[in-house]
Amino acid sequence: MKSSSRISVKFIIRFKEQEENHTGLDNLRIKEALQHCITEQFGKSGVGLLFDVTDYSADTSQGIILTNAESHRKVLACAALLTEIEAVPSCLRLVEAEMSSELESEGSEKVEAVDPSNAETRKTIAEFEEKFKDRYTDDDALFQMYMEQGQTKPPVVYPWEDARERPDRRDGDRGRKRQHSPSDSDQPQERGDAR
């Protein structure tokens, strides 16, 4: 029996509004949000994210995360974080996350599924909520601005950003005070903490 296991987490995303309010850039924003949460837990190595929306007319779409994980609790925390904290565009709502696991052995032995109601899991979720309590979800105006400028990459305005970088996001100003250049969006990871 191999010690490593392949974990798959299925995120079911429900559209809050009509189809015309959803765009391909929305998909990119969700993917970036999911990828960040996973990277926070496992690091960049050995982590893969598959996300695809094939039917905009459907009530739900699915994104699947596949990763070799050391801890089922960490994977579930990623799912629960996005379920309980709105780290997705306002026109979408992550309403459900399911998790299954299989060992990468030839026999495909099953691994016991994680219980979402487990006290240890709930503790982890609470820790995540505290870490990401300064979150920004009301970014429709900023997102529209980028679309009008013809940007192919959406603005990165997510809960894990340092609140000191965007004080205007905390007072409901919808990001209009701060000047956002294309480089802010194109290279978010290289920007760092400016203050």
NUGU-313958 format. One line per 5 residues: number of its first residue (from 0); for each residue x, y, z of C-alpha. Coordinates in pm, whole numbers, m for minus. Last residue first. Example, Ala and Ser with C-alpha at 12.3 -4.5 7.8 and 13.67 -1.06 7.14 Angstrom:
1> 1367:m106:714; 1230:m450:780
% end
This chain:
194> 398:4909:267; 416:4764:m79; 356:4411:38; 440:4191:m257; 391:4283:m622
189> 549:3972:m764; 249:3750:m696; 5:3991:m859; 192:4010:m1190; m60:4082:m1466
184> m317:4248:m1244; m111:4515:m1079; 92:4543:m1399; m222:4655:m1581; m233:4962:m1353
179> m486:5005:m1076; m520:5353:m926; m678:5332:m582; m980:5541:m491; m1234:5350:m703
174> m1197:5012:m532; m1560:4945:m452; m1573:5234:m202; m1730:5007:57; m1499:5121:336
169> m1276:4813:342; m1180:4813:m25; m1043:5167:4; m778:5042:247; m631:4834:m38
164> m265:4754:31; m305:4764:409; m571:4494:388; m306:4249:272; m459:4029:8
159> m581:3690:127; m947:3773:82; m927:3831:m294; m893:4125:m529; m679:4003:m816
154> m813:4185:m1118; m906:3956:m1409; m659:3862:m1685; m742:3931:m2047; m765:4306:m1992
149> m963:4490:m2256; m979:4817:m2064; m1357:4780:m2042; m1311:4436:m1884; m1069:4579:m1628
144> m1319:4847:m1530; m1595:4590:m1502; m1388:4393:m1251; m1328:4707:m1046; m1700:4780:m1039
139> m1792:4419:m952; m1542:4398:m666; m1767:4345:m366; m1588:4036:m240; m1294:4173:m44
134> m1177:3987:261; m1013:4088:584; m1120:3777:780; m878:3559:585; m667:3433:874
129> m963:3421:1113; m1172:3226:865; m886:2986:805; m850:2918:1176; m1224:2854:1204
124> m1203:2609:916; m922:2424:1091; m1127:2400:1409; m1423:2264:1213; m1197:1994:1072
119> m1078:1896:1417; m1437:1876:1541; m1542:1647:1255; m1864:1765:1093; m1717:1748:744
114> m1631:1377:796; m1337:1290:575; m1375:987:353; m1205:660:442; m954:566:177
109> m1050:328:m98; m808:88:m254; m748:149:m622; m606:m202:m669; m315:m70:m869
104> m233:170:m589; m283:543:m614; m501:544:m305; m844:694:m363; m1013:990:m199
99> m1349:1162:m215; m1462:1512:m125; m1776:1708:m193; m1808:2083:m180; m2139:2269:m198
94> m2277:2617:m238; m2003:2819:m402; m2194:3127:m506; m2163:3314:m830; m2258:3665:m942
89> m2062:3808:m647; m1737:3667:m777; m1580:3397:m556; m1396:3412:m225; m1726:3412:m37
84> m1615:3253:290; m1813:2949:404; m1790:2738:89; m1451:2867:m17; m1302:2787:321
79> m1485:2456:338; m1321:2333:21; m973:2438:124; m1034:2301:474; m1137:1969:321
74> m803:1945:151; m618:2030:469; m811:1772:670; m732:1505:416; m368:1549:507
69> m59:1453:316; m214:1531:m20; m131:1427:m372; m358:1663:m561; m656:1665:m790
64> m902:1954:m771; m1224:1933:m966; m1444:2224:m1076; m1807:2162:m1150; m2089:2366:m1297
59> m2438:2416:m1164; m2775:2537:m1288; m2686:2456:m1647; m2703:2717:m1922; m2333:2795:m1898
54> m2245:2441:m1997; m1877:2355:m2022; m1730:2520:m1716; m1383:2390:m1648; m1142:2379:m1359
49> m856:2139:m1317; m605:2225:m1048; m279:2044:m989; m63:2044:m679; 251:1837:m651
44> 473:2133:m583; 310:2472:m536; 271:2458:m159; 26:2229:15; m204:2442:226
39> m157:2795:95; m123:2649:m255; m468:2499:m223; m627:2826:m115; m446:3013:m391
34> m554:2769:m659; m919:2795:m559; m918:3175:m579; m729:3169:m906; m977:2923:m1055
29> m1270:3133:m941; m1123:3443:m1101; m1047:3257:m1421; m1402:3127:m1444; m1540:3477:m1395
24> m1315:3585:m1682; m1500:3340:m1906; m1818:3532:m1836; m2134:3498:m1626; m2398:3770:m1619
19> m2549:3646:m1947; m2632:3312:m1784; m2878:3456:m1534; m2803:3518:m1169; m2694:3326:m863
14> m2515:3056:m1062; m2436:2756:m847; m2083:2625:m815; m2022:2263:m723; m1667:2207:m606
9> m1544:1851:m633; m1239:1765:m429; m1023:1479:m548; m746:1339:m334; m481:1109:m472
4> m308:922:m196; 50:886:m84; 153:611:155; 140:334:m100; 0:0:0
% end
